Amino acid sequence: MKESIKTEKSILRFRLVQIRNWALMNLKQNRQMAIDLYKKLDDWIFVAQKAEMDSIEEMSMIVKDAVECETKI
């Protein structure tokens, strides 16, 4: 009886370790996917900000030229 209980305990421990390892692997994969996503979002924000700043710079040049030449925009 004691041997069968020890066997069942060892099987249970093995299964628990397998579940733990599987869960840790999934957490690591999810973490890496989240990091990659945040890097892409950071790049997207940088590109969007640069596009906005370039368009503002272009518009300010047009307005500046119009003011200097005293013409309508």
Biopython code that builds the backbone (N, CA, C, O; Angstrom):
import numpy as np
from Bio.PDB.StructureBuilder import StructureBuilder

atoms = [
    (1, "MET", "N", (0.824, -1.194, 0.000)),
    (1, "MET", "CA", (0.000, 0.000, 0.000)),
    (1, "MET", "C", (0.870, 1.261, 0.000)),
    (1, "MET", "O", (0.623, 2.200, -0.757)),
    (2, "LYS", "N", (1.889, 1.263, 0.860)),
    (2, "LYS", "CA", (2.766, 2.433, 0.930)),
    (2, "LYS", "C", (3.514, 2.630, -0.393)),
    (2, "LYS", "O", (3.740, 3.764, -0.813)),
    (3, "GLU", "N", (3.893, 1.543, -1.041)),
    (3, "GLU", "CA", (4.606, 1.645, -2.320)),
    (3, "GLU", "C", (3.711, 2.244, -3.398)),
    (3, "GLU", "O", (4.164, 3.053, -4.208)),
    (4, "SER", "N", (2.465, 1.855, -3.409)),
    (4, "SER", "CA", (1.547, 2.408, -4.406)),
    (4, "SER", "C", (1.308, 3.898, -4.154)),
    (4, "SER", "O", (1.177, 4.670, -5.104)),
    (5, "ILE", "N", (1.250, 4.304, -2.901)),
    (5, "ILE", "CA", (1.088, 5.731, -2.578)),
    (5, "ILE", "C", (2.332, 6.499, -3.006)),
    (5, "ILE", "O", (2.217, 7.599, -3.547)),
    (6, "LYS", "N", (3.529, 5.938, -2.774)),
    (6, "LYS", "CA", (4.778, 6.596, -3.202)),
    (6, "LYS", "C", (4.810, 6.726, -4.717)),
    (6, "LYS", "O", (5.226, 7.751, -5.258)),
    (7, "THR", "N", (4.366, 5.675, -5.393)),
    (7, "THR", "CA", (4.339, 5.717, -6.859)),
    (7, "THR", "C", (3.385, 6.799, -7.348)),
    (7, "THR", "O", (3.725, 7.572, -8.243)),
    (8, "GLU", "N", (2.208, 6.854, -6.769)),
    (8, "GLU", "CA", (1.231, 7.884, -7.146)),
    (8, "GLU", "C", (1.761, 9.285, -6.849)),
    (8, "GLU", "O", (1.538, 10.208, -7.633)),
    (9, "LYS", "N", (2.463, 9.455, -5.722)),
    (9, "LYS", "CA", (3.054, 10.756, -5.376)),
    (9, "LYS", "C", (4.091, 11.165, -6.406)),
    (9, "LYS", "O", (4.136, 12.317, -6.840)),
    (10, "SER", "N", (4.921, 10.211, -6.791)),
    (10, "SER", "CA", (5.963, 10.544, -7.772)),
    (10, "SER", "C", (5.338, 10.885, -9.125)),
    (10, "SER", "O", (5.812, 11.784, -9.820)),
    (11, "ILE", "N", (4.283, 10.176, -9.495)),
    (11, "ILE", "CA", (3.585, 10.502, -10.747)),
    (11, "ILE", "C", (2.971, 11.895, -10.655)),
    (11, "ILE", "O", (3.060, 12.681, -11.598)),
    (12, "LEU", "N", (2.350, 12.197, -9.521)),
    (12, "LEU", "CA", (1.761, 13.524, -9.317)),
    (12, "LEU", "C", (2.815, 14.617, -9.386)),
    (12, "LEU", "O", (2.597, 15.646, -10.026)),
    (13, "ARG", "N", (3.951, 14.409, -8.740)),
    (13, "ARG", "CA", (5.035, 15.402, -8.782)),
    (13, "ARG", "C", (5.512, 15.609, -10.210)),
    (13, "ARG", "O", (5.732, 16.741, -10.641)),
    (14, "PHE", "N", (5.671, 14.516, -10.941)),
    (14, "PHE", "CA", (6.111, 14.620, -12.334)),
    (14, "PHE", "C", (5.126, 15.450, -13.146)),
    (14, "PHE", "O", (5.531, 16.332, -13.903)),
    (15, "ARG", "N", (3.841, 15.170, -12.992)),
    (15, "ARG", "CA", (2.824, 15.924, -13.727)),
    (15, "ARG", "C", (2.815, 17.394, -13.330)),
    (15, "ARG", "O", (2.664, 18.272, -14.179)),
    (16, "LEU", "N", (2.975, 17.652, -12.055)),
    (16, "LEU", "CA", (3.012, 19.043, -11.599)),
    (16, "LEU", "C", (4.222, 19.780, -12.166)),
    (16, "LEU", "O", (4.126, 20.946, -12.549)),
    (17, "VAL", "N", (5.353, 19.096, -12.217)),
    (17, "VAL", "CA", (6.549, 19.715, -12.798)),
    (17, "VAL", "C", (6.336, 19.974, -14.279)),
    (17, "VAL", "O", (6.742, 21.017, -14.791)),
    (18, "GLN", "N", (5.707, 19.041, -14.970)),
    (18, "GLN", "CA", (5.427, 19.230, -16.398)),
    (18, "GLN", "C", (4.498, 20.430, -16.611)),
    (18, "GLN", "O", (4.724, 21.242, -17.508)),
    (19, "ILE", "N", (3.466, 20.537, -15.794)),
    (19, "ILE", "CA", (2.535, 21.669, -15.908)),
    (19, "ILE", "C", (3.257, 22.977, -15.607)),
    (19, "ILE", "O", (3.049, 23.976, -16.295)),
    (20, "ARG", "N", (4.095, 22.974, -14.590)),
    (20, "ARG", "CA", (4.856, 24.177, -14.228)),
    (20, "ARG", "C", (5.774, 24.598, -15.375)),
    (20, "ARG", "O", (5.838, 25.777, -15.723)),
    (21, "ASN", "N", (6.476, 23.639, -15.953)),
    (21, "ASN", "CA", (7.382, 23.950, -17.063)),
    (21, "ASN", "C", (6.616, 24.477, -18.266)),
    (21, "ASN", "O", (7.065, 25.411, -18.930)),
    (22, "TRP", "N", (5.468, 23.885, -18.548)),
    (22, "TRP", "CA", (4.651, 24.338, -19.668)),
    (22, "TRP", "C", (4.170, 25.774, -19.430)),
    (22, "TRP", "O", (4.209, 26.609, -20.334)),
    (23, "ALA", "N", (3.717, 26.049, -18.200)),
    (23, "ALA", "CA", (3.232, 27.395, -17.873)),
    (23, "ALA", "C", (4.363, 28.424, -17.970)),
    (23, "ALA", "O", (4.164, 29.519, -18.495)),
    (24, "LEU", "N", (5.542, 28.072, -17.466)),
    (24, "LEU", "CA", (6.677, 29.000, -17.551)),
    (24, "LEU", "C", (7.066, 29.272, -18.999)),
    (24, "LEU", "O", (7.376, 30.408, -19.359)),
    (25, "MET", "N", (7.051, 28.230, -19.829)),
    (25, "MET", "CA", (7.383, 28.409, -21.241)),
    (25, "MET", "C", (6.385, 29.349, -21.906)),
    (25, "MET", "O", (6.772, 30.231, -22.672)),
    (26, "ASN", "N", (5.096, 29.158, -21.613)),
    (26, "ASN", "CA", (4.077, 30.040, -22.194)),
    (26, "ASN", "C", (4.232, 31.476, -21.703)),
    (26, "ASN", "O", (4.066, 32.416, -22.479)),
    (27, "LEU", "N", (4.544, 31.650, -20.433)),
    (27, "LEU", "CA", (4.750, 33.003, -19.909)),
    (27, "LEU", "C", (5.937, 33.683, -20.580)),
    (27, "LEU", "O", (5.875, 34.867, -20.909)),
    (28, "LYS", "N", (7.016, 32.933, -20.781)),
    (28, "LYS", "CA", (8.187, 33.514, -21.443)),
    (28, "LYS", "C", (7.871, 33.899, -22.877)),
    (28, "LYS", "O", (8.308, 34.948, -23.350)),
    (29, "GLN", "N", (7.106, 33.051, -23.581)),
    (29, "GLN", "CA", (6.724, 33.375, -24.956)),
    (29, "GLN", "C", (5.834, 34.611, -24.992)),
    (29, "GLN", "O", (6.024, 35.489, -25.833)),
    (30, "ASN", "N", (4.870, 34.683, -24.087)),
    (30, "ASN", "CA", (3.980, 35.850, -24.042)),
    (30, "ASN", "C", (4.747, 37.117, -23.706)),
    (30, "ASN", "O", (4.465, 38.183, -24.255)),
    (31, "ARG", "N", (5.710, 37.006, -22.813)),
    (31, "ARG", "CA", (6.528, 38.161, -22.445)),
    (31, "ARG", "C", (7.318, 38.657, -23.650)),
    (31, "ARG", "O", (7.390, 39.860, -23.900)),
    (32, "GLN", "N", (7.914, 37.720, -24.400)),
    (32, "GLN", "CA", (8.699, 38.111, -25.570)),
    (32, "GLN", "C", (7.801, 38.731, -26.639)),
    (32, "GLN", "O", (8.187, 39.703, -27.288)),
    (33, "MET", "N", (6.615, 38.174, -26.821)),
    (33, "MET", "CA", (5.689, 38.752, -27.793)),
    (33, "MET", "C", (5.269, 40.154, -27.370)),
    (33, "MET", "O", (5.134, 41.036, -28.219)),
    (34, "ALA", "N", (5.062, 40.376, -26.074)),
    (34, "ALA", "CA", (4.693, 41.707, -25.585)),
    (34, "ALA", "C", (5.836, 42.695, -25.790)),
    (34, "ALA", "O", (5.609, 43.841, -26.178)),
    (35, "ILE", "N", (7.059, 42.253, -25.531)),
    (35, "ILE", "CA", (8.218, 43.127, -25.735)),
    (35, "ILE", "C", (8.331, 43.510, -27.206)),
    (35, "ILE", "O", (8.574, 44.673, -27.524)),
    (36, "ASP", "N", (8.155, 42.541, -28.105)),
    (36, "ASP", "CA", (8.218, 42.829, -29.541)),
    (36, "ASP", "C", (7.119, 43.799, -29.954)),
    (36, "ASP", "O", (7.351, 44.704, -30.755)),
    (37, "LEU", "N", (5.921, 43.606, -29.404)),
    (37, "LEU", "CA", (4.813, 44.494, -29.720)),
    (37, "LEU", "C", (5.105, 45.920, -29.263)),
    (37, "LEU", "O", (4.856, 46.868, -30.008)),
    (38, "TYR", "N", (5.629, 46.085, -28.053)),
    (38, "TYR", "CA", (5.939, 47.425, -27.548)),
    (38, "TYR", "C", (7.055, 48.082, -28.361)),
    (38, "TYR", "O", (7.059, 49.301, -28.537)),
    (39, "LYS", "N", (7.997, 47.284, -28.856)),
    (39, "LYS", "CA", (9.038, 47.856, -29.727)),
    (39, "LYS", "C", (8.426, 48.367, -31.023)),
    (39, "LYS", "O", (8.778, 49.447, -31.496)),
    (40, "LYS", "N", (7.500, 47.584, -31.602)),
    (40, "LYS", "CA", (6.842, 48.024, -32.831)),
    (40, "LYS", "C", (6.023, 49.285, -32.586)),
    (40, "LYS", "O", (6.042, 50.210, -33.398)),
    (41, "LEU", "N", (5.306, 49.321, -31.470)),
    (41, "LEU", "CA", (4.515, 50.512, -31.151)),
    (41, "LEU", "C", (5.408, 51.728, -30.939)),
    (41, "LEU", "O", (5.065, 52.835, -31.355)),
    (42, "ASP", "N", (6.546, 51.526, -30.297)),
    (42, "ASP", "CA", (7.482, 52.622, -30.072)),
    (42, "ASP", "C", (8.010, 53.147, -31.407)),
    (42, "ASP", "O", (8.114, 54.357, -31.605)),
    (43, "ASP", "N", (8.340, 52.238, -32.316)),
    (43, "ASP", "CA", (8.797, 52.654, -33.643)),
    (43, "ASP", "C", (7.687, 53.410, -34.383)),
    (43, "ASP", "O", (7.942, 54.420, -35.038)),
    (44, "TRP", "N", (6.451, 52.905, -34.269)),
    (44, "TRP", "CA", (5.336, 53.552, -34.942)),
    (44, "TRP", "C", (5.120, 54.958, -34.397)),
    (44, "TRP", "O", (4.874, 55.890, -35.162)),
    (45, "ILE", "N", (5.211, 55.115, -33.091)),
    (45, "ILE", "CA", (5.048, 56.442, -32.479)),
    (45, "ILE", "C", (6.147, 57.379, -32.968)),
    (45, "ILE", "O", (5.884, 58.543, -33.272)),
    (46, "PHE", "N", (7.384, 56.871, -33.043)),
    (46, "PHE", "CA", (8.492, 57.701, -33.507)),
    (46, "PHE", "C", (8.266, 58.157, -34.946)),
    (46, "PHE", "O", (8.478, 59.328, -35.262)),
    (47, "VAL", "N", (7.837, 57.245, -35.823)),
    (47, "VAL", "CA", (7.599, 57.592, -37.226)),
    (47, "VAL", "C", (6.456, 58.597, -37.344)),
    (47, "VAL", "O", (6.543, 59.552, -38.117)),
    (48, "ALA", "N", (5.389, 58.383, -36.579)),
    (48, "ALA", "CA", (4.249, 59.308, -36.634)),
    (48, "ALA", "C", (4.655, 60.691, -36.142)),
    (48, "ALA", "O", (4.265, 61.696, -36.736)),
    (49, "GLN", "N", (5.423, 60.756, -35.076)),
    (49, "GLN", "CA", (5.872, 62.042, -34.547)),
    (49, "GLN", "C", (6.784, 62.744, -35.550)),
    (49, "GLN", "O", (6.681, 63.955, -35.744)),
    (50, "LYS", "N", (7.665, 61.991, -36.179)),
    (50, "LYS", "CA", (8.560, 62.589, -37.169)),
    (50, "LYS", "C", (7.776, 63.129, -38.359)),
    (50, "LYS", "O", (8.091, 64.202, -38.872)),
    (51, "ALA", "N", (6.758, 62.395, -38.804)),
    (51, "ALA", "CA", (5.932, 62.866, -39.918)),
    (51, "ALA", "C", (5.204, 64.153, -39.535)),
    (51, "ALA", "O", (5.125, 65.086, -40.334)),
    (52, "GLU", "N", (4.678, 64.202, -38.324)),
    (52, "GLU", "CA", (4.003, 65.420, -37.864)),
    (52, "GLU", "C", (4.974, 66.592, -37.798)),
    (52, "GLU", "O", (4.652, 67.691, -38.248)),
    (53, "MET", "N", (6.140, 66.367, -37.249)),
    (53, "MET", "CA", (7.121, 67.448, -37.130)),
    (53, "MET", "C", (7.585, 67.920, -38.507)),
    (53, "MET", "O", (7.779, 69.118, -38.716)),
    (54, "ASP", "N", (7.762, 66.999, -39.440)),
    (54, "ASP", "CA", (8.163, 67.392, -40.795)),
    (54, "ASP", "C", (7.067, 68.210, -41.474)),
    (54, "ASP", "O", (7.360, 69.195, -42.152)),
    (55, "SER", "N", (5.808, 67.811, -41.299)),
    (55, "SER", "CA", (4.724, 68.574, -41.926)),
    (55, "SER", "C", (4.594, 69.960, -41.285)),
    (55, "SER", "O", (4.319, 70.939, -41.979)),
    (56, "ILE", "N", (4.788, 70.045, -39.978)),
    (56, "ILE", "CA", (4.748, 71.346, -39.305)),
    (56, "ILE", "C", (5.892, 72.233, -39.800)),
    (56, "ILE", "O", (5.705, 73.427, -40.038)),
    (57, "GLU", "N", (7.057, 71.645, -39.950)),
    (57, "GLU", "CA", (8.213, 72.400, -40.454)),
    (57, "GLU", "C", (7.953, 72.905, -41.874)),
    (57, "GLU", "O", (8.288, 74.042, -42.205)),
    (58, "GLU", "N", (7.357, 72.056, -42.706)),
    (58, "GLU", "CA", (7.062, 72.448, -44.084)),
    (58, "GLU", "C", (6.037, 73.574, -44.114)),
    (58, "GLU", "O", (6.181, 74.528, -44.879)),
    (59, "MET", "N", (5.004, 73.468, -43.288)),
    (59, "MET", "CA", (3.994, 74.530, -43.240)),
    (59, "MET", "C", (4.581, 75.831, -42.702)),
    (59, "MET", "O", (4.233, 76.909, -43.185)),
    (60, "SER", "N", (5.456, 75.747, -41.722)),
    (60, "SER", "CA", (6.055, 76.976, -41.195)),
    (60, "SER", "C", (6.942, 77.639, -42.241)),
    (60, "SER", "O", (7.033, 78.866, -42.286)),
    (61, "MET", "N", (7.589, 76.852, -43.074)),
    (61, "MET", "CA", (8.410, 77.431, -44.154)),
    (61, "MET", "C", (7.515, 78.150, -45.167)),
    (61, "MET", "O", (7.867, 79.222, -45.658)),
    (62, "ILE", "N", (6.360, 77.560, -45.478)),
    (62, "ILE", "CA", (5.427, 78.184, -46.425)),
    (62, "ILE", "C", (4.894, 79.490, -45.851)),
    (62, "ILE", "O", (4.837, 80.502, -46.549)),
    (63, "VAL", "N", (4.506, 79.467, -44.587)),
    (63, "VAL", "CA", (3.988, 80.679, -43.945)),
    (63, "VAL", "C", (5.081, 81.735, -43.848)),
    (63, "VAL", "O", (4.827, 82.917, -44.078)),
    (64, "LYS", "N", (6.287, 81.314, -43.511)),
    (64, "LYS", "CA", (7.405, 82.262, -43.400)),
    (64, "LYS", "C", (7.677, 82.930, -44.745)),
    (64, "LYS", "O", (7.867, 84.145, -44.812)),
    (65, "ASP", "N", (7.697, 82.129, -45.824)),
    (65, "ASP", "CA", (7.927, 82.702, -47.149)),
    (65, "ASP", "C", (6.803, 83.664, -47.533)),
    (65, "ASP", "O", (7.053, 84.715, -48.123)),
    (66, "ALA", "N", (5.573, 83.301, -47.199)),
    (66, "ALA", "CA", (4.447, 84.164, -47.526)),
    (66, "ALA", "C", (4.524, 85.479, -46.760)),
    (66, "ALA", "O", (4.203, 86.535, -47.304)),
    (67, "VAL", "N", (4.945, 85.418, -45.505)),
    (67, "VAL", "CA", (5.059, 86.637, -44.695)),
    (67, "VAL", "C", (6.198, 87.506, -45.240)),
    (67, "VAL", "O", (6.063, 88.725, -45.345)),
    (68, "GLU", "N", (7.305, 86.872, -45.579)),
    (68, "GLU", "CA", (8.444, 87.666, -46.083)),
    (68, "GLU", "C", (8.137, 88.299, -47.430)),
    (68, "GLU", "O", (8.566, 89.419, -47.705)),
    (69, "CYS", "N", (7.400, 87.591, -48.265)),
    (69, "CYS", "CA", (7.068, 88.124, -49.608)),
    (69, "CYS", "C", (5.799, 88.967, -49.581)),
    (69, "CYS", "O", (5.442, 89.578, -50.588)),
    (70, "GLU", "N", (5.126, 89.005, -48.456)),
    (70, "GLU", "CA", (3.884, 89.738, -48.288)),
    (70, "GLU", "C", (2.842, 89.309, -49.307)),
    (70, "GLU", "O", (2.199, 90.136, -49.954)),
    (71, "THR", "N", (2.687, 87.967, -49.436)),
    (71, "THR", "CA", (1.698, 87.413, -50.357)),
    (71, "THR", "C", (0.710, 86.556, -49.571)),
    (71, "THR", "O", (0.923, 86.212, -48.409)),
    (72, "LYS", "N", (-0.383, 86.228, -50.264)),
    (72, "LYS", "CA", (-1.372, 85.369, -49.648)),
    (72, "LYS", "C", (-0.872, 83.934, -49.676)),
    (72, "LYS", "O", (-0.070, 83.553, -50.529)),
    (73, "ILE", "N", (-1.354, 83.160, -48.743)),
    (73, "ILE", "CA", (-0.965, 81.755, -48.679)),
    (73, "ILE", "C", (-1.875, 80.940, -49.571)),
    (73, "ILE", "O", (-1.719, 79.722, -49.665)),
]
sb = StructureBuilder()
sb.init_structure("model")
sb.init_model(0)
sb.init_chain("A")
sb.init_seg("    ")
for serial, (resi, resn, name, xyz) in enumerate(atoms, 1):
    if name == "N":
        sb.init_residue(resn, " ", resi, " ")
    sb.init_atom(name, np.array(xyz, "f"), 0.0, 1.0, " ", f" {name:<3s}", serial, name[0])
structure = sb.get_structure()
